[in-house]
């Protein structure tokens, strides 16, 4: 967490020029506006926390998680109906289940919001991103994967071991680690071919994964079999991917044809993205592709995209694309069909990023001599 704090701590210039009261300095105005927006947007979050604490009844999924944790603490059977999480998260549920209820609810609900704010540099825009509010009112559990992706993304192209540690944290919720892990494997294979040595990232990732997963075997030795024996069924209401959700609406009962079409569409889209990316797909674009085609990600998992929303135009685009979801949350929360709105966010962002990159590349080619163009196309974070 020191790294997270240092990321947002800026050093002051040696000889700062003070702004006089009469100067109406823009920095002070911006800071004041930012603070005012932050305070205004955080109010609904705080009011909701106060409401559930007073009612002594958290969101449905929060109560489900606490029930799972209580079963572990009391020695009851953990895996059964609505228990789809691996042991690392079950142990987290157990910790929160023994805390005083007000503390448990407040920390569980507010920690993802605080983490998203810290990742965004305490920018108020993130509070207006509908998936974060949906995750919050649902009492959901994607915070560690969001934080892990933030850390891995910062160090993905470096040789430092810390990238592997962050990547391991993502896998506390395995379905959210599929795409980052695939990207990392590609990086590791490329690094091994160049140096003939296993990258330090890999060893750090392996260590982090073992630290997270091995303790569960001391509590329930066969927990992987029990966990995999209760797979979560496809449920259109929660799917964040526009491709699997649309196919599920057309074919409510998944068959072999469903999976073949999903794989085919996913591969075709990946090929299109690969061509747009000049045959070198960045991590950000690959993540967005995953949220378009994966049947494993849910609506609340979209908070994992917060770390890649760095530029101002991307922040604005993300908030605008989430407006339909805001309408659903406020006016049609119980309407399963209306939640299709959540599937518009990832493909919208993917389209805008690819178009932006294509325009930049076109401008570069117009002003760059032919012999130097090839030097400008290199893998990046997007």
Secondary structure, 3 states (H helix, E strand, C coil): CHHHHHHCCCCCCCCCCCCCCCCCCHHHHHHHHHHHHHHHHHHHHHHHHHHHHHHCCCCHHHHHHHHHHHHHHCCCCCCCCCCCCCHHHHHHHHHHHHCCHHHHHHHHHHHHHHHHHHHCCCCHHHHHCHHHHHHHHHCCCCHHHHHHHHHHHHHCCCCCCHHHHHHHHHHHHHHHCHHHHHHHHHHHHHHHHHHCCCCHHHHHHHHHHHHHHHHHHHHCCCHHHHHHCCCCCCCCCCECCHHHHHHHHHCCCCCHHHHHHHHHHHHHHHHHHHHHCCCCCCHHHHHHHHHHHCCCCEHHHHHHHHHHCCCHHHHHHHHHHCHHHHHHHHHCCCCCHHHHHHHHHHHHHHHHHHHHHHHHHHHHHHHCCHHHHHHHCCCCCC
